[in-house]
Amino acid sequence: MAASDPFNFPQQDLHRHGGLVVDAIERMRSSGQLILGEGVTRFEEAFATWLAQERPPAAVVGVANGTDALELALRGCGVGPGDRVVMPAHTAYATTAAVLRVGAVPLFADIAATGHGIAADHVRQLLQEPGPRPKALIAVHLYGEACDLAELNALCDEHGLDLIEDCAQACGTLYRGEPVGSWGRFAAFSFYPTKNLAAFGDGGVLVVNRPGDAEAARRSRFYGWDGRRQAVQFGVNSRLDELQAWVLLGKLDHLRRQIADRRQVARWYRERLQHLASDGVVLPADGPDWEHSYHLYVIQVPCEQRDRLLQEGRSKGLPLAVHYPLACHQQPYVNERFGPQAGLPRTDERLGRILSLPLHPYLEERQIDAVCASFLALVGRVVTDAELAAAPGAS
Ligand SMILES: *Cc1c(COP(=O)(O)O)cnc(C)c1O
């Protein structure tokens, strides 16, 4: 039996583009290269062009996954054991895992007042506190939104921090008309099967924006070897798989279209749900100087209704989710290592309000219709219950 959940993007994607795997094997048969061959080189070049036609990055280095790309970015900035790294508490845990992997200490900042990015005002406050100066700041472009890059970049310059962009969820997000990934000293992309550009397995790239960093970054994914296969620096083994590189090269042709399709699904949602604003529901939208790539469609609902909407929706077969139930500073392992951390009020509040509706580029208008009809029915019932509870005489 073929698995085919219409809301499951990796399954739908494999169904439509699985033939690329067969093509990839053909290409590898004719090149004779199975590791760091023509596929990886061609994908790295194509991705660099895709990122910036006019001013491509200094290097695009294919690596095994997005977490490794972040790790190598941190190492490229000279971040090591005990160094502090400013990062948002509200992100996929992978961002924290990379910081811990290099032995650094995450300094968690709150969420911005609007949008879901790191709050520049709280970062500024953290940088004024006593203690060793952090080495780097990771700006996570969460859900496909862009962070306030101009402001964060100015802050980093002012305080001597390196900026790293975590673009794992933001492949195709435009900031001032250009794909994100060019502002940081390094940027990390993931091609995990749910991401906007998805491999049929694991993959990632490290984007290098300073020419002086390019050689060291390339060597860092392959034992620290130079061209003569002598170890001249620290390195790991984190190579983008040749087969996945060929798959990604094929899928890159469809990426622009797929981002446009994601944006179309978001428009369908907006048409049907925008009147919920009066019920305290906030829908995602483009920012003043950026365009959403809609990796996820995360709405905000009143916190007293969220868990109920989630549970009742799921029990009726609506594929709702919460990205993410715990912020990084609330993860048990982080607490065990660094002790409980207080003082992130906006993050704590927002986590109770977020709810993800299904979005991927293959969804059709009738499916969004059905999702919205069920969701509106759910919200209607919750509102009625709330009204009942508030009515005079209710116990
Ligand atoms: C997916 C993701 C990563 C890690 O990517 P992997 O390829 O799974 O290692 C890092 N950061 C964010 C924000 C992510 O969503």
PDBQT file of the ligand as one rigid body, heavy atoms in Angstrom, charges set to zero:
ROOT
HETATM    1  C1  LIG A 401      15.596  21.969  10.387  1.00  0.00    +0.000 C 
HETATM    2  C2  LIG A 401      16.294  23.028  11.148  1.00  0.00    +0.000 A 
HETATM    3  C3  LIG A 401      17.659  22.959  11.470  1.00  0.00    +0.000 A 
HETATM    4  C4  LIG A 401      18.494  21.727  11.285  1.00  0.00    +0.000 C 
HETATM    5  O1  LIG A 401      18.449  21.120  10.089  1.00  0.00    +0.000 OA
HETATM    6  P1  LIG A 401      18.815  19.541   9.953  1.00  0.00    +0.000 P 
HETATM    7  O2  LIG A 401      19.064  19.412   8.519  1.00  0.00    +0.000 OA
HETATM    8  O3  LIG A 401      17.632  18.803  10.450  1.00  0.00    +0.000 OA
HETATM    9  O4  LIG A 401      20.027  19.287  10.776  1.00  0.00    +0.000 OA
HETATM   10  C5  LIG A 401      18.250  24.040  12.074  1.00  0.00    +0.000 A 
HETATM   11  N1  LIG A 401      17.547  25.141  12.372  1.00  0.00    +0.000 NA
HETATM   12  C6  LIG A 401      16.227  25.254  12.113  1.00  0.00    +0.000 A 
HETATM   13  C7  LIG A 401      15.521  26.522  12.460  1.00  0.00    +0.000 C 
HETATM   14  C8  LIG A 401      15.561  24.191  11.513  1.00  0.00    +0.000 A 
HETATM   15  O5  LIG A 401      14.245  24.297  11.277  1.00  0.00    +0.000 OA
ENDROOT
TORSDOF 0
